[in-house]
Amino acid sequence: MRILCLDYGERRIGAAICDELGITAQGLPTIIRKTKKHDLDILGKMIKTYNVEKIVIGYPIRIDGSEGIQCEKVNRYVKLLDKTFSLPIIKWPETLSTKEAEEILINSGVRWQKRKKMVDKLAACIILQSYLDSIDK
């Protein structure tokens, strides 16, 4: 089963896909947000290209477990994805995934200009790998 993971943001959407066995996550090109139509067209192409059967989306629960404004934005986006693609959508905790991605890139010696382009993709990989590791195979 191919699973697409999204790290939703107001300017960019990080994306990752799992391998056909559902074992590992690989990054896909980050979507630079323009319009809803533009974003959904790109997601539609990804879904078709990879025969996606499920979407996992990072859910930004606060460290104390409460939901904030960002959760409301993700919930609205989930409704749009559901209406557009009619695929199962799993909201998966993403707390500190972007921070973890930034730390990995810093420790790898990636310059800040390049980090900005890579962080969303890596965060999506971290979220998806966390989900994959949690499910029974």
Backbone as a ProteinNet text record, in pm:
[ID]
protein_1_A
[PRIMARY]
MRILCLDYGERRIGAAICDELGITAQGLPTIIRKTKKHDLDILGKMIKTYNVEKIVIGYPIRIDGSEGIQCEKVNRYVKLLDKTFSLPIIKWPETLSTKEAEEILINSGVRWQKRKKMVDKLAACIILQSYLDSIDK
[TERTIARY]
84.6	0	88.5	67	143.5	70.9	145.9	91.9	166.1	89.8	145	135.1	243.3	242	261.9	187.8	196.9	230.8	323.8	355.1	301.1	177.5	104.4	158.9	181.8	223.1	156.1	157.4	90.1	162.9	294.9	371.9	417.5	441.6	492.1	423.7	419.3	369.6	479.2	535.6	633.6	561	624.5	560.2	658.9	606.6	686.2	595.1	655	581	652.2	575.5	640.3	665.2	757.2	781.5	659.3	656	538.5	511.9	614.2	596.3	557.3	557.9	520.3	624.4	752.1	860.2	934.9	965.9	1046	978.5	1013.2	961.6	1069.3	1028.5	1119.5	1054.4	1136.6	1086.1	1045.7	947.8	902.7	925.9	919.2	938.9	839.2	889.8	805.6	715	590.9	494.1	500.2	534.2	531.9	388.6	321.8	179.6	155.8	58.2	17.2	-132.3	-209.9	-355.3	-403.3	-526.4	-581.1	-578	-617.6	-621	-481.2	-383.1	-244.6	-197.9	-220	-176.4	-245.6	-376	-451	-413.8	-382.7	-336.8	-207.4	-113.2	13.6	-9.5	-91.7	-121.9	-191.8	-282.6	-351.5	-254.3	-154.7	-52.6	28.9	64.9	138.8	55.9	-70.4	-159.4	-171	-185.5	-197.9	-64.6	44.5	175.9	213.4	186.5	228	115.5	-1.1	-115.2	-141.4	-149.9	-169	-305.3	-304.8	-428.3	-468.9	-375.1	-401.3	-311.9	-362.7	-284.9	-266.4	-143.7	-113.1	-74.6	-133.8	-101.2	-55.2	53.2	104.7	2.6	-20.5	-117.6	-43.4	-41	45	-10.9	-25.6	-72	38	-2	94.7	158	270.7	342.5	255.3	164.8	76.9	-44	-51.1	-159.2	-280.8	-282.1	-397.6	-385	-498.2	-502	-506.9	-432.9	-430.1	-481.1	-447.6	-491.1	-441.6	-317.7	-263.7	-344.9	-394.6	-478.6	-606.9	-664	-784.2	-756	-639.1	-602.4	-584.5	-518.9	-500.9	-636.9	-725.3	-858.8	-934.6	-924.4	-989.6	-927.7	-795	-726.6	-763	-776	-817.1	-954.9	-1046.6	-1180.6	-1170.9	-1084.7	-1064.9	-1006	-905.2	-844.5	-946.4	-1026.1	-1127	-1229.8	-1274.7	-1373.7	-1315.8	-1187.4	-1123.7	-1082.2	-1023.4	-962.3	-1032.5	-1119.9	-1194.2	-1102.8	-993.6	-901.7	-904	-872.8	-861	-749.1	-775	-676.8	-654.5	-529.5	-490.7	-418.7	-467.9	-397.1	-298.5	-168.9	-64.8	13.9	36	108.9	244.1	270	394.2	477.3	444.5	510.3	661.8	720.5	865.3	930	851.5	912.1	995.8	950	1027.5	1156.2	1148.1	1267.4	1366.3	1316.9	1403.4	1468	1389.8	1443	1552.5	1529	1629	1757.6	1745.1	1863.1	1942.3	1872.6	1940.2	2018.5	1956.3	2022.3	2141	2124.9	2235.1	2352.1	2321.4	2426.7	2492.7	2423.8	2480.1	2560.8	2563.9	2642.7	2575.6	2444.8	2372.1	2356.7	2393.1	2383.5	2237.2	2215.6	2079.5	1995.4	2055.2	1977.7	1921.5	2001	1957.5	1864.6	1888.7	1803	1658.9	1639.9	1505.4	1429	1499.6	1436.5	1412.1	1485.8	1480.5	1401.5	1381.5	1327.5	1185.6	1099.9	961.1	953.8	1035.5	1040.8	1088.8	1193.3	1247.2	1148.1	1078.4	977	866.8	824.7	723.5	775.2	902.7	962.8	961.2	992.8	994.8	854.8	756	616.8	573.6	599	557.1	629.3	759.4	832.7	780.2	743.5	684	553.9	471.4	345.9	373.8	464	494.9	547.3	632	688.7	582.6	470.5	366.4	266.6	259.2	158.4	217.8	132.2	175.3	183.3	288.5	307.5	271.8
-118.5	0	124	210.2	335.5	441.5	505.1	608.1	738.1	844.1	977.7	1051.7	1118.4	1197.2	1344	1428.5	1572.7	1642.8	1736.1	1825.4	1961.8	1989.7	2107.6	2235.7	2334.1	2466.2	2572.2	2694.1	2801.8	2841.6	2821.9	2857.9	2736.6	2626	2505.3	2382.1	2276.6	2147.9	2045.7	1992.3	1886	1757.5	1674	1550	1434.7	1317.2	1195.1	1080	975	856	734.1	631.2	509.7	416.1	321.1	220.5	128.6	41.1	-43.7	-141.5	-172.4	-263.4	-189.8	-57.4	21.6	18.1	11.2	0.6	132.3	199.7	321.7	440.3	558.5	683.9	751.1	802.3	878.7	1013.7	1116.9	1251.3	1272.9	1356.5	1401.8	1552.5	1609.8	1755.8	1832.8	1933.4	2019.7	2101.6	2115.6	2194.3	2337.7	2430	2571.7	2618.6	2658.1	2690.5	2816.2	2807.7	2922.4	2943.8	2853.6	2857.7	2717.7	2708.6	2576	2485	2538	2458	2407.1	2495.1	2458.4	2346.8	2366.9	2268.8	2134	2136.4	2011.9	1942	2018.9	1958.3	1880.5	1939.5	1871.9	1747.7	1760.1	1643.8	1535.3	1574.8	1477.8	1401.2	1470.8	1404.1	1306.3	1345.6	1255.7	1130.9	1152.3	1041.1	943.5	996.6	912	841.8	915.4	860.5	744.1	758.2	657.6	562.7	571.3	486.1	492.1	612	633.1	581	507.6	452.1	518.1	592.2	655.2	778	878.9	1000	1011.6	1038.8	1071.2	1218.6	1293.8	1436.6	1468.6	1544	1582.5	1665.3	1627.9	1697.6	1765	1897.6	1973.5	1991.2	1880	1886.3	1950.7	2035.2	2100.1	1996.2	2032.3	1940.4	1896.7	1984.6	1948.6	1865.6	1833.9	1749.1	1825	1955.6	2034	2070.3	2107.2	2149.1	2300.8	2357.7	2502.3	2545	2666.5	2724.7	2642.6	2593.2	2514.6	2387.3	2326	2206.1	2241	2358	2401.2	2414.7	2470.1	2485.6	2350.2	2257.9	2123.4	2055.7	2071.4	2010.2	2061.3	2191	2246.2	2186.4	2172	2116.2	1969.2	1896.7	1755.6	1744.4	1833.1	1831.7	1855	1947.9	1975.4	1852.9	1789.7	1670	1557.3	1539.2	1433	1455.9	1578.1	1613.8	1594.5	1627.6	1624	1483.7	1406.7	1279.3	1155.1	1168.4	1055.1	937.9	969.4	866.9	870.7	758.8	763	860.5	940.8	1038.5	1016.7	999.7	979.6	1105.5	1165.3	1277.7	1216.9	1243.2	1181.9	1289.9	1270.8	1371.1	1404.6	1533.1	1577.3	1666	1668.6	1758.3	1752.2	1865.4	1884.6	1816.2	1770.6	1705.7	1804.8	1927.9	2027.5	2061.2	2073.1	2099.1	1982.9	1860.1	1743	1744	1778.5	1784.7	1890.8	2007.4	2114	2070	2003	1956.2	1854.4	1764.3	1665.5	1737.1	1834.9	1907.3	1990	2052.8	2129.9	2037.6	1925	1829.8	1766.2	1768.6	1715	1820.2	1942	2048.5	2116.3	2104.8	2167.4	2316.8	2399.4	2545.1	2588.5	2703	2746.6	2767.9	2815.1	2837.4	2705.1	2601.3	2470.7	2403.8	2428.4	2370.7	2414.3	2542	2596.5	2518.3	2474.7	2400.1	2253.4	2201.2	2059	2023.8	2119.9	2089.4	2032.2	2082.9	2035.2	1891.9	1860.7	1724.6	1626.7	1665.2	1578.9	1563.4	1670	1661.7	1564.2	1567.9	1473.6	1330.3	1309.2	1175.7	1128.9	1217.4	1183.1	1145.1	1222.6	1194.4	1059.8	1038.7	914.1	794.4	806.4	693.7	660.5	762.1	739.8	661.4	698.8	627.4	483.2	464.7	330.4	241	295.9	217.6	176.3	248.5	220.7	114.7	87	-7.7	-148.7	-246.2	-386	-424.3	-493.9	-538.2	-684.7
0	0	0	-94.6	-101.6	-20.3	68	155.5	127.5	105.4	85.7	217.8	256.6	379.2	344.5	412.8	391.3	521.7	512.7	623.4	581.6	622.3	577.6	639.9	555	600.5	515	561.4	489	361.1	357.1	237.8	157.5	228.6	163.2	221.3	139.9	186.2	158	265.9	250.7	213.8	133.5	90.2	95.8	130.7	132.1	91.7	40.2	-2.6	54.9	86.3	134.2	16.1	37	-65.3	-72.6	-171.9	-193.9	-79.9	-1	111.8	239.7	234.4	351.1	461.3	422.4	521	539.2	429.5	439.2	371.5	420.6	365	281.3	166.1	80.6	50.8	48.4	23.6	-121.1	-139.7	-271.2	-277.7	-397	-405.8	-318.2	-250.8	-168	-258.8	-218.3	-294.6	-243	-331.8	-297.2	-321.4	-215.7	-223.4	-306.1	-394.9	-477.1	-462.9	-520.4	-508	-469.9	-420.9	-387.6	-509.4	-624.4	-747.2	-782.3	-777.6	-806.7	-713.2	-583.2	-484	-504.4	-526.4	-545	-675.8	-779.8	-905.9	-884.9	-812.1	-785.5	-700	-596.4	-513.4	-594	-681.8	-767.4	-855	-908.2	-990.7	-906.6	-784.9	-696.3	-664.8	-633.7	-599	-715.5	-835.6	-954.2	-985.7	-984.4	-1018.2	-926.7	-798	-700	-656.7	-721	-682.9	-532.4	-480	-336.9	-292.8	-181.2	-126.6	5.4	64.9	194.1	206.8	279.3	307.2	458.1	498.1	637.4	637.2	727.9	735.2	877.1	885.5	1015.9	1091.5	1217.2	1300.5	1415.6	1415.2	1507.3	1648.6	1719	1857.3	1941.7	2035	2124	2216.3	2273.3	2362.1	2479.9	2525.2	2637.2	2592.2	2461.6	2409.7	2359.7	2375.2	2331	2182.7	2126.2	1985.9	1980.2	1885	1870.1	1733.9	1696.6	1569.9	1451.8	1458.5	1347.3	1324.5	1431.2	1416.3	1340.1	1368.7	1297.7	1147.7	1113.8	973.2	906.5	975.7	920	903.9	999.9	989.8	867.3	840.2	720.7	594	594.6	478.2	459.2	568.1	560.5	495.5	531.1	469.1	318.9	277.2	135	64.4	125.2	65.5	53.9	158.4	158.2	48	36.3	-67.1	-207.8	-224.9	-356.6	-398.7	-305.5	-343.5	-290.8	-192.7	-136	-98	-31.1	19.2	171.6	236.7	382.2	421.7	524.6	570.9	720.1	756.5	895.7	943.6	1052.3	1114.2	1214.3	1191.1	1273.6	1348.4	1478.5	1556.1	1492.6	1479.9	1416.1	1507.8	1634.6	1727.6	1713.3	1686.8	1675.9	1554.5	1457.2	1339.4	1258.1	1245.1	1170.6	1245.6	1376	1456.8	1442.5	1446.7	1429.7	1291.1	1189.4	1052.7	1042.5	1102.2	1099.2	1168.9	1282.5	1355.4	1273.4	1205.7	1120.3	1010.9	947.9	839.6	890.9	1005.7	1064.5	1096.9	1160.6	1197.9	1075.9	962.9	839.1	763.5	817.3	755.7	638.3	627.6	516.8	546.5	447.7	464.4	477.5	542.7	572.5	447.9	337.2	214.6	161.9	167.7	119.8	221.4	350.4	455.7	436.6	404.3	386.9	280	175.2	66.3	102.1	199.2	230.4	355.7	444.9	577.1	571.7	484.4	479.2	428.7	328.4	275.1	382.8	454.4	558.1	673.6	709.5	814.9	773.9	647.6	598.4	608.2	577.1	589.1	734.5	826	968.3	1015.9	976.2	1014.3	957.4	828.9	764.6	825.2	849.6	907	1046.2	1121.8	1254.3	1240.4	1144	1120.1	1077.1	981.9	932.4	1043.8	1129	1239	1341.2	1344.7	1445	1401	1272.8	1225.2	1216.4	1242	1231.6	1086.3	1054.4	915.2	903.5
[MASK]
+++++++++++++++++++++++++++++++++++++++++++++++++++++++++++++++++++++++++++++++++++++++++++++++++++++++++++++++++++++++++++++++++++++++++

